[in-house]
Amino acid sequence: MDHSSDIPRAVRLAVQRYQLLSPGITAIVAVSGGPDSLCLLHLLHALAPELDVRLHVAHLHHGLRGSEADADAAFVQETAAAWGLSCTVERADVASLAQQTRATLEEAARAARYAFLGRLAQQLGAPVVAVGHHADDQAETVLMHFLRGSGLAGLRGMQPASRFPLPDHQPPGFDLSLIRPLLFTPRSAILAYCSQHMLEPRFDRSNEDTTFFRNRLRHELLPLLEGYNPQIRRILGHTAAVLADDYELLAGEVQAAWSRVTLDAQAGRLLFDLAAWHTLPTALQRGLLREAIWRLRASLRNVSYNHVDNALWLLREGAAGDRMTLPAGLEAALGYDRFAIGEAGVELPLDELPQMEIQHFPLAVPGETRLAGWTMEAVLLDRAELPAGWQDNADRWLAWLDADRLGPKPFLRSRRPGEHFQPLGMAGRSKALAEFFTNVKVPAPARDRWPLLATTAGDIAWVCGLRVDQRAQVTAATQQIVQLRLRRPAAPGT
């Protein structure tokens, strides 16, 4: 059945339904010279007066296929001129680009093509780039993402309108969309349309080369799957449409959660509230990680399952100071109450850590002692007043110490060169404080000002928030206890 006559109506409906084109704008149409892009250009040229849009034809010569590619470029220029349309043709050395970036020819060609189209859009002030992706391309895309591994973002396939994949450092305020008016049109209808309107497109023989992954899907796998279900292309398209709706719902929840979890956003670093993060379901945690990576690396196409899953593990099971490599030179750093995602080597701000402003500070027992925004609360207890389960305490900022061991004048101080202490749990063995700080991943800039609770004699009794000295622990012989709680200041934005 010939559905070519339905295409103008389908394109008009797609433009209206998805608001692909606004009156008065310039739209760039990417034209390779093949059936899909030629059909798209012909359709938009016919609809342009009705839609009140200006068209500009764009063609990138990839520097491949020799005289055939030269002929493609000449064909596009001649067609644009015959139809009274402005046209820009540019040449790229895709083979060299692939070698330099260690990418496949497919990846390098795509990168060069979008760089050209984005640059041209900026030059012309065009807010829209139209491409000829169609329903068969959608089926291939969904299948390709499934085979490579993807979440909803990939399995929903391409969208009628999406954010243009601009480089990370795009001009401020420049908003460019990539539109696909033919996304719901099968290729058979496009070929019939070209025939009906006596269009004579160019055919790129590299599209038959099955050494390219997408071509293998097109010419080998999809025909095989059609043996199981002749409607597989249509079904993949419908699946993508359903998952796109699911993704839209999840994306809305991610954006709502973003404002609850994000503490600070700077160039090259995002800071998050760890406690708020832990309240979120896993689906939102995954979505937030992907959103964070996208905000820092807008041009990155694929974020692997392993990267996201490893980061999830870090945030659930890791300890303060742990780090995790993310794609494209990014890194996640875990703190006590916050975590950061940013450029490799990203550090958490030190205001989440207790720091000494002076080297020696008497501790009020009982009472409160303030240091750099933090507060140390000291309460005297009899042994009978110890709370149930105190030995299993999981609060790093809470400790119980032997009052006699502390003596009458305990104080807070910073570290001394070369000093040691006896960390609880090491059977009385001594350990260098510098080595301990390294092992528990205290950031190097925070170590010289980290508060240590010292006995009247000056020995370490508690490396605050990290470890009690074994000699200061509460034992069966302890009669009076000092309960210490270090309270941190409110986090930014709370």
Secondary structure as UniProt FT lines:
FT   HELIX           4..6
FT   HELIX           7..17
FT   TURN            18..19
FT   TURN            23..24
FT   STRAND          26..30
FT   HELIX           35..51
FT   STRAND          54..61
FT   HELIX           66..82
FT   TURN            83..84
FT   STRAND          86..91
FT   HELIX           94..101
FT   HELIX           105..124
FT   STRAND          128..130
FT   HELIX           135..148
FT   HELIX           152..155
FT   STRAND          161..163
FT   TURN            172..173
FT   STRAND          177..179
FT   TURN            181..184
FT   HELIX           187..196
FT   TURN            197..198
FT   HELIX           205..208
FT   TURN            210..211
FT   HELIX           213..216
FT   HELIX           217..221
FT   HELIX           222..226
FT   TURN            227..228
FT   TURN            230..231
FT   HELIX           232..261
FT   STRAND          262..266
FT   TURN            267..268
FT   STRAND          269..273
FT   HELIX           274..278
FT   HELIX           282..296
FT   TURN            298..299
FT   HELIX           305..317
FT   TURN            320..321
FT   STRAND          323..326
FT   TURN            327..329
FT   STRAND          330..334
FT   STRAND          338..343
FT   TURN            344..345
FT   HELIX           350..352
FT   STRAND          360..362
FT   STRAND          367..371
FT   TURN            372..373
FT   STRAND          374..382
FT   HELIX           383..385
FT   TURN            388..389
FT   HELIX           390..392
FT   TURN            396..397
FT   STRAND          398..402
FT   HELIX           403..406
FT   STRAND          411..413
FT   TURN            417..418
FT   STRAND          420..421
FT   TURN            424..425
FT   TURN            427..428
FT   STRAND          431..432
FT   HELIX           433..439
FT   TURN            440..441
FT   HELIX           444..447
FT   TURN            448..449
FT   STRAND          452..454
FT   TURN            456..457
FT   STRAND          460..463
FT   TURN            464..466
FT   STRAND          467..469
FT   HELIX           470..472
FT   TURN            476..477
FT   STRAND          480..487
FT   TURN            492..493
//
